[in-house]
């Protein structure tokens, strides 16, 4: 996003909070509709990747926008508005998955530490290896799968991901490293 877009968003947020403070619900809703139009597909795609069910994702995405609307006065501008929305989406998705009590594969941490495999082994060239990697990604718990997607597929910097998941960047780097090791083990088990 460029600086001009950031300024436009800041002005819109300022107007939105002003309308809300003045009690002008109609004007506030019209101003907020801009953000819903701009970011609905990004939020929906994010939530769908987290929960793996499009119908649940649509409902959760609506909840995200409702929660964000109610809390827009708390938006501090430390991140982009989209990043703030994604953080809300992340929390909504995790809460949804906890309510469903989904069970995921848990690989022993000692096994990961003792694997001795290098991260380069995840680099693939063959279609079979790519298929195995995608299958292993699908078997990860949603929060780990989302970290991989945000970092490797969406090219989000660690600082931004740390904000979204409310973690320290250094701890997140260690966690990503462990996830890569875990993926290596999962791939080897599938071969």
N, C-alpha and C positions, 0 to 999 in steps of 0.2 A: 504494500500500500504506500502511496506516495504522500508527501507532506500535505498536498492540497486536499487529499481525501481525508487525512487526519483532521485538518482544520474544519472541513465540512462536517465531519462527524461530531467534533467538539461543539460546533455551533448548534447542530441539531439536538445534541444531548442537553445543552444549556437551555434551548427553547423548550424541550420536552419537560425538563424539571421545573422550568418556570410555569408552564401550563398546569403541571400537576400541583404545584404549590398554590397557584391561583384557583385551583378547583375546576379548571376548564377541561373536563374529561374528553369532550369531543375533539378539541384541538390536540390534546395530549395523545389520544388514540391515532389521530391522523399523522402526527409527527412520528409516532412509534412504528406505524405501518411501513415507513421507509426502511427501518432496520429489519423488520420481518421479511420484507421483499428481498432486501439485499443479502441476508444471511440465512434464510430458511433452508436452502439446499445444503449449505455447508454444515449447518447444525444437524439436519436430518441425516446426512451421509455419515457424520461422525457418530451419532447415536446408533445408527443402523450397524456400523462396524462393531460397536461396543456390545450391543445386545443380540445381534444376529437375527433379528426378527423385524421385518419392515413395519408390520402393523403396530407392534409395541414401540418401535422407533418413532412412528408418526405421533403417537400419543405422548411419548416422552418429550419429543421436540416441542410440541405445543406447551407442555408444562414448563419447559425451559424458557420459552418466550413470555409466559405468564409470570414466572418467578422473576425474570429479568426486568420486566415492566414494573413490577411492584418494588423492586430493589434498585431501580435505575439511579436514584438519588445517592446510593452508596457506591456507584461507579466512580473510582478515583482517578481514572486515566493513567494508571501505572502501566497499562497494557492497551492494546487496541480493543475496541469494543467487541470485535469477533473473538479475540482471545478470552475476554471476560465471559462471553456467552459460552464458549467451549468449556471453560472451567465449570460453569453451572451445568452444562450438558454432561460433563464427565461425572460430577457428583450425582446427578439424577440417574445416570446409567448404572453407576456402581450401587446406589441404593436399590434400584430396581433388581439388579442381579442378586443382591444379598437377600432381598425378599423372596426371590425364586429359589434361593439356595442351590445354585448350580454347582455341581462337583466338577473339578478339573483335575487333570493329571498333575501330580506333585512329584517332582524328581528330587531325590535326596540331595541336599546341599553338598554333602561330602562327596557324592558321586560327581557333581559338577566341578568341585574344586580339584578332584583327583583326575579329571578327564585328560588333562595335559594337551588338549586339542588347541590349536590356534584359531583365532577368529577368521583367518584367511580361508579356512576350510569351508566356511559358509559361502564363499565366493563360488559361483557355479558357472559352468559353461554348457553343461548338458541339460537338455529338456527334462530328463528324468530327475536330475538333481534339483532343478527348479520346482518340479511337481512335488518332490519330497519336502522341500522347504515350505512351499505353500500349505501342504498338508500339516506339517508341524506347526506352522503359524496358527492354523485353524484349531489346533489342539491346545494352544496356550490359553490360560485364563484371560478373560476380556481385558483386564487392566494391563497385563503384560503385552498382549497383542496390540493394544492401543498405543503403548509406549513405542513399540517397534514401528508401527505405522506413522506416528507423529514424527519420529526421528528420522527414519530411513525413507519413507514414502512421501511424507509431506515436507521434509527438510526443515522442520521446526528446530530452532536452536534450543539447547538445554535450558537456558534461562526461561524461555517461554513455556516449555513443557513443565518445568519446575513450578511455575506459577499456576498452570492449569491443574496439576495434580497435587499442589500444595506440598512440595518437597524441596529439599536442598539440591542444587545442581550437582554437587559432588556425589551425594547419595544416589542421585538419579543415574549418573554415569556408571557407578558401580552396579546398580541394578540392571542397566542395559547390558553391561558386560556379562553378568550372570545369566541374563535371558539368552544372550548369544550362545553361551556355553550349553545352556539347557536345550536350545534348538539343535546344536550339534549332536547331543546325545539322542535326542528324539529322531533325528534324521538317520543316525547310525542304527537305531533300533528298527527303523522302517526299511532299511536297505536289505 
